[in-house]
């Protein structure tokens, strides 16, 4: 259905890694729901291929044999989803209904944001979607669906992915802070929707494959990718410009937003190419946000490479999985030869000033 779209072409990127992250994320929420029988949650689920896998994991929880009774399964009565993820909703329609009949409803309470369908990303965006996310309107909708009287009876949790999660240029309270980036969709596009999700939420989960995080800043990321066009300054029809549109940093940098942030990501073995980076990024995240806010999904890169594969073929396959975008992968190889660093190196924080001056090599 989505083969002629960015969503379709990127669905295979980090495929097994994203599934592992989605499983970990939904397991976290399931444990919270089962531990507290009174807990009610509104999930704001972002568009994208990473968050898409959340929908199948939710379906699996609902279909679990021991949780088929409406009074037992917490996802049926105590969870309400608001999303702009069109493939996710389609997955619910195909696989998560109360019965097999033509008129059977979804097994979970769900609301699709109104707005403009964006085929290239299989998402709903636009000014109408942003306007709908008025706090009073959203809370009224939540209370109706979850049958609550006041705001203390439920929690709003946003599950967000990102093109990349980058380091904020300045430390805050002596902490290194990481922020998601976004581009695409023009006015009222991904950037604004993620911003609104963050504002509405009591808690934020940033879910991401390991190598979508970086010690580089958003500015440096744009320079390395040779992205030169400011999205908000060009016409809404971005087709001829899209490949040059800059990423924008969603600044989750106020004390309130920093406190809301949690991370679900993957690790690497010490022997993997990104083993050192995994150690450095996880240590930095735990020091900045607290160990209880960093969650590691069970994932082994080597498990998805055919047995018996030897170098250099093993290394080639592994790097295509770690950096699926060819342009960025080629840039990595070039920098590795010149000075042994790239956006995943911890020492990027030291050379950041050179990048800002235009000398990122």
N, C-alpha and C positions, 0 to 999 in steps of 0.2 A: 504493500500500500504506500509506503514512504520511500520507495527506492529512488525516486527523482527528487531528493531533498537532502539538505545537510544532515537532518536527523537520520535518514536512512543510511547515508554514507558513513556516519560516525557511530552507528549502532554497534558495529563490530570492534570499534576501538575500546580497549580495556574490558572486553566483554565479560570474561570470567571474574575479573577483578571487581567490576561494578556489581555483578550478581552477589559476590561475597560481601561487599559493603552494604548492599540493600538488605541482605539477610541479617547482618549484624545490627543494622539500624532498627529493623522491625522487631528483632528479638529484644532489644533494649526497651522499646515501647511496650511490648507484650509483657515483659517482666514487671514494668511499672503498673500496668493495668491489672494484672493478676495479683500483685502484692497489695494493691489498694482497690477494694471492691467499689468504692465510691468515686473513684477518679474518672473524670470525663475530659476528653481531649478534642480540640479542633486542630486538625493538621492542615497547614498551608503547604501544599506540595508544588514545587517549582517544575517548570518544563525542562526537557532535556533527556539525554539518553541514560545518564546516571540515575536520575530520579525515576525514570520509566520502570526500572526493575523493582522499585518499591511496591508497585501495584500488584505484581505477580506474587510477591512475598506476603502481602496483605491477604490476597485470595487464598494462599496456602494456609494461613492462620485461621481463616474463616471456615475452610473446608476440613480442618483437622478433625478426625473422627471423634475424639473425646470432647470436642467443643461444638457439636452440631446444634445443641439446644440454645435457643435465643437467650435464655436467662443465664446461661453459662458463658457463652462466647462474648467477651468484652468488646470485640470489634463491631458487633452488630448494633448494639444499643448505646455504647459509651464513646464512640468515635464518629466524628463528622469531618469529612474531607472537603476542602476548598482548593481547587487546582486550575491551572491553565494548560495542563498536559493532555493534549488530545489523544495520543496513542495510549496513555494510561487509562483514560476513560473508556476508550475502545476495548482495552483488555478487560476491564470490569464488565462491559456489556457482553463480551464473548465468553467470559469464564467465571464471573462472580455474581450469579443471579440466584434468586430464591428458589426457582424451579426451572424446569425445562420447557415450559410452555411459552408461546409467543408473547404473552402479556405479563410474564413474570418480571418483577421489579429487581433492582440491584439488592444485593445482600448487605450493603453498607450505605450509610447516609453520605451523600455526595453532592457537591455543587460545582458546576463548571462556570468559571468566570465569563461574563459577557464581554464581547469585544471583537476585534478583527482577527479572523483566522490568518495565521502566517504560515503558508505552506512550506517554506524553506526550512523552518524549524519545527513544524508540526505543533504549533502552540497558538494560544490566544493572547494577543497583546493589544496595544493601542490606548488612546486616551480614555475610552469608555471603561476599559478594564481597570485603569488607575483610579478613575472617578468612583467606580463601584466600591473600591477598598477604603471607603470612609469608615473610620473606627466605629461610629455609632451604628451604621448600617450593618457592618459585619457582626458586631456583637448582638444585634437584634436577630440576625439570621441564625447565629449559633444558639442563642437561647431558645429559639423556636424548634430547631432540629434536635437539640440535646435535652429539651424540656427542663430548662433551668430557670430559676427566678433571678439570680444575681451573678455577678462576675466571679465571685469566689468559688463557684461550683464547677468551674472548668478551667482548663489551661490551653492557651494558644501556642502551638509549637510549629515552627517553620522548618521544613526540610529542604535545604538549598544545595545545589551544585554550582559549578562555575567553570568558565573556560580555563581559568587558572586561579589559584589562590596565592597572592603575592605578599611580600613583606611591605608593611607601611613604612614610608621613608624615615619617620622619626620614632624614636622610642617613646613610650608613654608610661610614666611612673617607673622608669628603668626597665620596662618590659618590651620585648620585641613582639609586635602585633601583626597578625596576618589578616588580609581582607580578600574577599572574592572579587573577581573582575567580570565584566559582561560587555557585550556589544550585540548589535542586531535588533531589528524591529523598529528602528527610527524612534519618533516621539512616542512615549508610552511603551517602549520596548522592554527587553530583558532587564536593562539597568534599573529602570524605574520600578518594575514589578518586584525585583529583589529588594530594592529599598523599602517599598511599602510592606512587603512581607516582614522585613526586619523590624520596622516600626510597630507593627501590629502584634508581634510575638512576645510571649513571656519567656520563651526559650528558643534558641536557634541552634540547629545542627547543620554544620557544613560538612557535606559528605563528598569524598573525593579520592580517586586513585592517587597513590603516592606521588607520582611524577607530575601531577597537575599542581602540586605545591612548589613554591620556589622561594629562594632567598633573595631573588632579584625584586626590584620595585616594579610597579606597573609601567613607569616611564622607560625603564631599561628593557622590559619585555617588549614594549612597542618598538624600540629602536632595533633590537635584535631581529624582530620579525619584519622590520621595514614598514611599519604601519604609520601612516602620516596624516590620515584624514580624521577630523573630529566629527563624530556621528551627528551631534546636535547642530552642526553648522551646514549640513548639506541637505538636499531635497529628500523627501520621504522615500522616493523610489531609489533604493541603494544598490540595485543589481549591478550597475557598472562600476561601483565604487567599493563594493563589499570587501574585497580582498585586501584593501588598504585601510579599512576603518580601524581606528585605535580601540584598544581595550580601555575601559574605565573602571577605576577602583571604587567599590562600594565601601565607603568608610565606616566600618564597624569599630569606631575608635573612641566613642564617648565611654565614660565609666559604666553607664547603664548597658550599652550594647556589648562591651567587652565581657561584662558579667553574664550576659545571656548566651555567649558563644560556647558551643561544644563542637568537637571534631570527631568524625568517624572516617578512618583512613586505613591504609594497609602498611605492612612492614616489609622488610627484605632481609634475607640471610646476609651474614657478613661477607660471604664470598660472591654475592651478586654485585653487578656493576654499581648499583645504587645503594649498596649496603651501608657505606659511610654516610651518604646523604640521609638515609632513613634514620640512622642513629642520631645525627645532628638535628634533623627537623623534629623528631619526636621529643628529644631532650629540650629543645627550645620551646615547643608548644607546652610541654608539661610545666616548665619553669614560668612561663608567661600566664597560663590560664589555670593551672592546677591539674594534678595527675588524674583526678576523678572526672575531668571534662574531656579527656582524650581516650578514645575507644579504638581498639585495633581489631580489624576484621581478619578472620582466618583465611590466609591466601598464600600460596606458594607458587611463584612465577614458574619455577622449573617443572612443576607438575603438569604444565600445559605444553611442554616442549617434548616431542617424541623421544622415547627411551633410546639410548644409544647414539643420540646426536652429539657429535664432537665439534670442538672449535676447528675452524672459524664459523661453521654453520650455526652452532649453538648460540654464539655471541650475536650473529646477524639476526636470528629469529628473536632472541631476547630483546635486542635493541628496537626492533620493529614493534614489539609489544609495549616496551617502555615509552617510546617516542613515536607514536603512529603517524604524526605529521611529518612528511618527508622533508619539507623545508627546514623545520626546526631540528630534525635529526641530522641533516647535512651541516647545519650551523654548529651543532654539538661536535661533530667530527672535526670540523675546521678548528674550533677553539681548543679542542683536546690536543691537537698537534702543536698549536702555537704556544699555549701557556698553561695547559692542564687545568683549566677551570671553565665553568659555564654556569647557567642560572641555577643549577642544583648544587653548586659548591658553596660551602659555608663561608669561604673567603670572599664571596661576592659582596658581603656587607662592607668589606674593607675597600673594594675597588668601585663601590657604587658612585662615588664622586666623579670618577673618570667617565663612567657611563653618562652621568648627567651632563658632562661637558662634551659628550659626543664620541669619546674614545672608549667604546665598550669592548674592543678587542684586546 
